[in-house]
Amino acid sequence: MKKAAFFSTLKYVGIPSPLTVNRNMRRFNMAENDRKIFFSFNLFSIFLFTLPIIYLTKANYKMCEENEVVYNKLCGSGVNITKGIFSN
């Protein structure tokens, strides 16, 4: 008897159908939120890891004093070093 009562009440339960909603109105979907978080995290990590690479390509650095001697031997004209990693 309980099963019959359960199925009779189940008959009157409204089931929302996404096809009856306007197609321009989208329901909140957890997968879309996860996709947004994943995309923003990827953009942030790409930005974070390109900063040191950009710095190393832009900086004219020397690590030790012997680099000037090596540069002068290799390039006859010499290289003017304007900025170091640990000293400006």
Secondary structure by P-SEA (a helix, b strand, c coil): caaaaaaaaaaabbbbbccccccccccccaaaaaaaaaaaaaaaaaaaaaaaaaaaaacccccccaaaaaaaaacccbbbbccccccc
